Amino acid sequence: MRHYLLTYTLAPDYLARRPGFRGAHLALARAAVERGELLLGGALEGADEAMLLFAGDDARAAEAFARADPYVCNGLVTAWRVREWMTVVGPGAAAPV
């Protein structure tokens, strides 16, 4: 098991436009949680970025999530990227030291 961070850059009008897409976004997120793919997610203070933490053998679940996310599909997210996070400390660390 590895960890992957999906980072979103949010549009300047994200907060104003979010209500129309939030239900579908949260349904997608809850389904990913149920499958054990998504561990945590949320916007950073200032609502200019958001981060979602995924677990799995590779980055495919995080990438598929972004491609299907109504926030991405409707321009509330202006850019996204997935990077492996080498977690080493804590009860859920992928490579404890």
N, C-alpha and C positions, 0 to 999 in steps of 0.2 A: 504494500500500500504506500502510495506517495500522496503528497499534498500539492494542490495547484491553486494559485490565486488568479481569479478572473477580475481584472480591474477595468472599470468603466470610467470614461470621461463623460460627464453629463452636460447637456446643452444648457445655455444660460437660462432658458425658460422651462427647465425641467420641472420645477415645483408647480408651476402654473398648469402644465400639460399632463402631469402625472395622474390626476384623478381618473381620466378617461381610459387609462391602460393598467392601472394598479391591480385591479382584480385578476386580470389575465396573467400579469407578471407574477403575482403571488401564487396563483394556481400552478404555474410552471415551477416556481420555486418549491412549493410544498410537495409536488410530485417528485422532484429531484431529491428532496429530503427523505421521502418515503422509500426511494430506491437506494438510499445510503450514499448518494453521490455528493450532495450539498450539505455541508456542516454548519456554516454560518454565512450570513450576508447582510448587507446594509450600506446606507450612504454614510460618507464621512461628514463630519461637521462642516458646514458651509455649503453642502449639497452641490459640490462641483465634481466630486468623484464618488464612486461606490466600489466596494470590494466584496467578493464572494469566495468562500473557501470551499474547495472541492477535494474529495479523496477518491483515489482509484489507482489503477495500474498505469494509466496514461492520461493525457490531457483531453481525450475525446469527449468526455461528458461535459467538461467546462466549455469547450468549443461549441458543442451542439446546443448547449443551453443558450449561449450568446446568440447564435444564429437564429434560434427560435423565439427569443425574448421579444415581446411586444415593445419594450422600451427601445431596443435596438432597431427593430423593423420599422418603427414609427419616428425615428430621429431624436428621441429623448437622450439617447446615447450617441455621442459623436465619434467615439473611438473606443475600442476595447482590445485587450490583450490577455493572454494566458501565459503564466510563467510558473515553472515548478518552484516550490518553496521547500527548501531542505530543512525540515523541522527536526531539531535534535534534543530539545529539552521540553519536558512536560509529559503528562500521562498519555497524550495521543501522538507523541512524536513518531515520525515515520522512520527515523534512523537515530534512536537514542544513543547518547554518549555518556 
